[in-house]
């Protein structure tokens, strides 16, 4: 139905690398539940912040992350070669470390 991937960069910072949910299951609150679980996992590992990147044009994802408490903290543009450029926002959410 979907999956997510977290990376722990330090004792206090985690990054949500991937969050995918089958299109036919979107809009049912499952993505929000996945974000809650990612936040709990990061918090349970002692992280004070969870970050992620999202394409600036992905309005649906931006609304979803906003509802989950993420805020834009930076604008990132990266040339990834072959004429492709990643034009993303960096989003972050403060966590209560140690809370499950």
C-alpha angles and dihedrals in degrees: 000000000000147000143212135203129209129192122198108216097177141347089282107029131070129176127210101220101175138013117173130170127177109261093237089058097048119108094037099096094259094115090053090050090051089053090050090052092047090051092048092048093051092044091048089057090055098259117152095195139036118200136186141171124233132179111258091232095054095098095166092055091044091055091048094050090047090054088052092055102261119141131197109254102167146005115233129194118182129177104221095183135254091070093300124129127188109219105188145156120230109223127192138189125196114231133200098239115229095018114125 
